[in-house]
Structure formats: structure tokens, C-alpha cells
Amino acid sequence: MHIILGGAFNGKRQYVIDHFSNKSLAFFEGEWPNPQSLKREQYVAIGRFEEMVNHYADLSEDEAVKAMLEKIHDLEKQFDVICICTDMSRGIVPLEKEKRRERDICGRLYQYLCKEATSVTRIWYGLPQVLKEASR
């Protein structure tokens, strides 16, 4: 699994397009891919996790993180997964309870994903910084 993280509109998706341009790539934004609809794409890029959190409103924060991790792990059994994670930790804490929940769930999810990932790259205004690289 590859993690590409950074602030909103900092060039994460463009980095994925450029970095994985020689691969077969399918993008999914704010929704989970349906593996049956894919043609065994070599790479599946998933973004906008903050939008997917709303699908888990009836679960506790821990249960939501666990459910999202399970979805990603299931996808990893068939595809190489790229998670495009928007960093929401820098800035003002939202006043709305739902927005704080969204931020907290994404933060916890991203911690697990970064720990498990083979590579983690932070994009800051289009500049990549490798935080974790697959051992060779």
C-alpha cells in the first residue's frame, strides 16, 4: 500500500498521476471501489476519505476506523492500493461536532495506514517528501 498525504489542493493527485503513469490506474474519490467492476487494475487510488466517514455515522469512531481499514485490506488482496489522504490536522478545530468527528476518524485511519504502508510520501505544494520507503 502506498500513502500519499498532504494538505488540500497541494498536488497529491497530480503526483499519483505522474508517479504511477506507467501503471494501469483507477481513481475513486469519496467512494469505495466495487472490485467486481474493475478490470484487475494494477493500482487502485482512493481519495477523499473525509467524505466516506459519513457512511459510518451509526458507528463509534473506533468502529468506523476499523470498518474502513477492513475495506482497504480487502482491496489489497486483489489490487495495489494507493491511499490519497488529505491532512486535516493543521488548522482550526471545527466547531461542528460532525466535522470534528470526521477529522478525528481520518486522523486515526491515517495513523494505521501510514504504519502499515510500504511507502509514505507527503506532498507540500507539489513537492514530494518521502517519509517511508519500501525496503529493497
Backbone torsions as a table, in degrees:
resi	resn	phi	psi	omega
1	MET	NA	140.0	178.5
2	HIS	-114.6	134.2	177.4
3	ILE	-112.3	128.6	174.2
4	ILE	-119.4	115.6	-176.5
5	LEU	-129.7	157.9	179.2
6	GLY	164.3	176.4	-179.4
7	GLY	-67.4	167.7	178.7
8	ALA	-63.2	137.8	176.2
9	PHE	58.4	39.3	179.0
10	ASN	-105.6	1.7	175.7
11	GLY	103.4	18.0	-178.0
12	LYS	-63.3	-49.5	-177.9
13	ARG	-65.6	-39.5	178.0
14	GLN	-63.9	-37.5	177.3
15	TYR	-61.3	-44.1	178.9
16	VAL	-61.7	-46.0	179.5
17	ILE	-59.5	-45.8	-178.6
18	ASP	-70.5	-45.2	-173.8
19	HIS	-72.3	-32.0	-177.8
20	PHE	-111.8	27.1	-174.5
21	SER	-64.1	-24.6	180.0
22	ASN	-90.0	8.3	-179.5
23	LYS	-112.0	157.1	171.2
24	SER	-76.9	125.1	-169.3
25	LEU	-133.9	133.1	175.0
26	ALA	-122.1	128.6	-179.7
27	PHE	-100.1	140.0	174.8
28	PHE	-134.6	120.4	-175.6
29	GLU	-116.4	114.6	176.5
30	GLY	73.5	12.9	179.0
31	GLU	-150.8	155.2	177.5
32	TRP	-84.9	139.6	176.4
33	PRO	-71.4	150.2	172.5
34	ASN	-96.2	108.0	-175.3
35	PRO	-56.3	-31.3	-179.3
36	GLN	-68.0	-24.0	-178.8
37	SER	-87.0	-6.5	-179.3
38	LEU	-91.7	149.5	179.0
39	LYS	-96.6	51.0	179.6
40	ARG	53.1	46.2	177.4
41	GLU	-53.7	142.1	-180.0
42	GLN	-69.3	-37.7	179.4
43	TYR	-128.6	138.3	175.7
44	VAL	-120.4	118.0	179.6
45	ALA	-101.6	127.8	-178.4
46	ILE	-120.6	130.1	178.8
47	GLY	-136.3	175.8	-179.8
48	ARG	59.8	49.4	177.2
49	PHE	-59.3	-30.7	-179.3
50	GLU	-60.4	-28.0	176.6
51	GLU	-78.7	-30.5	-178.1
52	MET	-74.5	-21.9	-179.3
53	VAL	-55.9	-34.4	-178.0
54	ASN	-61.6	-22.6	178.1
55	HIS	-72.8	-8.6	-176.4
56	TYR	-118.2	29.4	-176.4
57	ALA	-63.1	-26.8	-178.2
58	ASP	-85.3	-1.4	-179.8
59	LEU	-105.9	156.6	173.0
60	SER	-68.1	167.8	-179.8
61	GLU	-59.7	-45.2	-180.0
62	ASP	-63.3	-41.3	178.8
63	GLU	-65.8	-37.6	178.8
64	ALA	-64.7	-44.1	178.0
65	VAL	-61.0	-45.5	-179.5
66	LYS	-61.7	-43.1	-179.5
67	ALA	-64.4	-40.7	179.6
68	MET	-68.3	-40.5	176.9
69	LEU	-61.2	-41.6	178.9
70	GLU	-61.0	-41.3	177.8
71	LYS	-59.7	-44.7	-179.1
72	ILE	-66.5	-43.0	178.8
73	HIS	-62.5	-37.6	176.9
74	ASP	-63.8	-40.8	178.1
75	LEU	-65.3	-36.3	-179.3
76	GLU	-63.8	-21.9	178.9
77	LYS	-68.5	-22.9	-176.9
78	GLN	-116.9	-23.2	-171.3
79	PHE	-137.6	159.0	166.4
80	ASP	-81.6	125.7	-172.6
81	VAL	-107.7	135.5	172.4
82	ILE	-117.0	121.7	177.4
83	CYS	-103.0	121.8	178.6
84	ILE	-100.5	107.2	-170.6
85	CYS	-110.0	121.7	177.7
86	THR	-85.1	120.6	179.4
87	ASP	-74.1	116.7	179.6
88	MET	-112.7	13.2	-173.5
89	SER	-87.9	-10.9	-177.0
90	ARG	-104.7	107.9	178.7
91	GLY	145.2	-160.9	-176.3
92	ILE	-79.9	136.0	176.1
93	VAL	-71.5	127.0	-177.7
94	PRO	-61.5	145.3	176.5
95	LEU	-75.4	-34.5	-176.2
96	GLU	-74.2	133.7	-179.2
97	LYS	-57.9	-41.1	-178.5
98	GLU	-63.9	-39.8	179.8
99	LYS	-70.1	-36.2	175.6
100	ARG	-65.6	-40.8	178.4
101	ARG	-61.7	-45.1	178.6
102	GLU	-57.9	-47.2	180.0
103	ARG	-63.6	-42.9	-178.9
104	ASP	-66.1	-44.7	-180.0
105	ILE	-63.2	-46.1	179.5
106	CYS	-61.9	-42.2	178.6
107	GLY	-59.3	-44.9	178.5
108	ARG	-66.9	-42.8	178.4
109	LEU	-59.6	-46.9	-178.1
110	TYR	-63.4	-34.3	176.6
111	GLN	-60.0	-48.1	179.0
112	TYR	-63.8	-45.1	-178.1
113	LEU	-61.5	-44.3	-179.6
114	CYS	-64.7	-36.5	178.9
115	LYS	-65.9	-40.6	-175.5
116	GLU	-84.4	-20.8	-172.3
117	ALA	-66.5	150.8	173.5
118	THR	-80.5	-27.4	176.5
119	SER	-145.6	145.6	177.0
120	VAL	-134.3	125.2	179.2
121	THR	-127.2	127.8	175.6
122	ARG	-96.2	134.3	177.6
123	ILE	-110.0	123.3	178.6
124	TRP	-126.3	107.3	-177.3
125	TYR	50.7	46.9	175.7
126	GLY	85.5	-7.7	-178.6
127	LEU	-97.6	121.9	179.6
128	PRO	-82.6	140.4	173.4
129	GLN	-129.9	115.1	-179.3
130	VAL	-76.5	120.9	178.9
131	LEU	-98.1	-27.5	-178.6
132	LYS	-150.7	132.6	-177.7
133	GLU	-126.2	143.0	178.8
134	ALA	-59.2	134.6	177.4
135	SER	-71.9	144.3	-174.9
136	ARG	-101.3	NA	NA
